[in-house]
Amino acid sequence: MVMKMQQDRENSNLETLRPEADRREDAARREDDRKEEAARRAEERRDKAAQREEEQKEREIERAGCDRQHSQLLLALFGGRSQLSAHPAI
């Protein structure tokens, strides 16, 4: 009889502690999820920044090519000297 009462008390204590343990597990799981989401977002930001940097480099290369073509065209049209200026063409 005493053993049964002691066992019932222990079971009652376990039942009381279980919801608290569940809450702690849920909180830990939510914290892990939050950290994973933050890491995923940070990776996305790094990827987007790298993509923007690559696009910027491509635009600079394209712009340099256009500038070079423009300079060659000016040289071909004006024979190395600009008619708008006394200074030599680019």
Protein Blocks (a to p, Z undefined) as FASTA:
>chain_A
ZZmmmmmmmmmmmmmmmmmmmmmmmmmmmmmmmmmmmmmmmmmmmmmmmmmmmmmmmmmm
mmmmmmmmmmmmmmmmnnopafkbcbdcZZ
